[in-house]
Amino acid sequence: MVRKMKIIEAKTFYQKLKGLMFQKEFDYILKFKTNGIHTFFMKTNIDVILTDKNNKILHIYKNLKPNKIILPKKGVKYIYEIPVNYINKTKIGDYFNP
């Protein structure tokens, strides 16, 4: 069984700008209120979940490499950046509820 992870919401301009850039490891989920992201300057691959306003999962990206872009997608309200392979170890239904 995989443990639940702490969710940290990027609220300030600086938190949103920095995100997970330059980090080699992290043990939490980073939540953004946005509909698109990039992985420039990231040091590790990540898993990404895009949800609507009710946290219904719309898209999942596993093992997303650095220097990639997820363009804005219709209906997406939140994006969760998750340590790589966490999704593979977790049962995820229609709604994201970490």
C-alpha positions in Angstrom: 0.0 0.0 0.0 1.3 3.4 -0.9 1.1 6.1 1.7 -0.9 9.2 1.1 1.2 12.2 0.1 1.0 15.8 1.4 -0.4 18.2 -1.2 1.2 21.6 -1.4 -0.7 24.2 -3.5 1.4 26.7 -5.5 -0.5 29.9 -4.8 2.0 32.8 -5.0 3.6 34.0 -8.2 7.0 32.7 -7.0 5.6 29.3 -6.0 4.0 28.9 -9.5 7.1 30.1 -11.3 9.5 27.9 -9.4 7.3 24.8 -9.2 9.7 21.8 -9.1 12.5 23.3 -11.1 16.0 22.3 -10.0 14.8 19.6 -7.6 16.2 16.1 -7.9 13.7 14.5 -5.5 10.5 15.4 -3.8 8.0 13.5 -1.6 4.8 15.6 -1.9 2.3 16.5 -4.6 2.4 20.0 -6.0 -1.0 21.4 -7.0 -1.4 24.2 -9.5 -4.6 26.0 -10.4 -3.9 26.1 -14.2 -4.5 24.2 -17.4 -1.0 23.8 -18.8 2.5 23.4 -17.5 6.1 22.9 -18.7 9.0 20.8 -17.2 11.8 23.1 -18.2 14.8 23.1 -15.7 13.4 20.1 -13.9 16.0 17.5 -12.8 13.7 14.4 -12.7 10.8 12.9 -14.5 7.3 13.3 -13.0 3.8 12.0 -13.2 1.1 14.5 -13.9 -2.7 14.5 -13.4 -5.0 17.1 -14.9 -8.5 17.5 -13.4 -11.6 19.6 -13.8 -13.0 21.8 -11.0 -14.4 18.8 -9.2 -11.1 16.9 -9.4 -12.4 14.5 -12.1 -9.4 13.2 -13.9 -9.3 14.4 -17.5 -5.7 13.4 -18.5 -2.8 11.5 -17.0 0.8 11.7 -18.0 3.2 9.1 -16.6 7.0 9.5 -16.5 7.0 13.0 -18.1 10.5 14.0 -19.0 12.2 17.4 -18.4 11.9 20.0 -21.1 8.3 19.1 -22.1 5.2 21.2 -22.4 1.6 20.3 -21.7 -0.4 22.9 -23.6 -3.6 24.2 -22.0 -6.4 21.8 -22.3 -10.1 22.5 -22.3 -11.9 21.9 -19.0 -8.7 21.5 -17.0 -8.8 23.5 -13.7 -6.0 21.8 -11.6 -2.7 20.1 -12.4 -1.0 17.8 -9.9 2.8 17.2 -10.3 3.6 13.9 -8.6 6.8 11.9 -8.0 7.4 9.6 -10.9 5.8 6.1 -10.6 3.5 7.1 -7.8 0.6 6.6 -10.1 1.7 3.1 -11.0 1.7 2.2 -7.3 -1.7 3.8 -6.5 -5.2 2.8 -7.5 -6.8 5.9 -9.1 -10.4 6.0 -10.0 -12.3 8.7 -12.0 -11.6 11.3 -9.4 -8.2 12.3 -7.9 -8.3 12.1 -4.1 -4.8 11.7 -2.8 
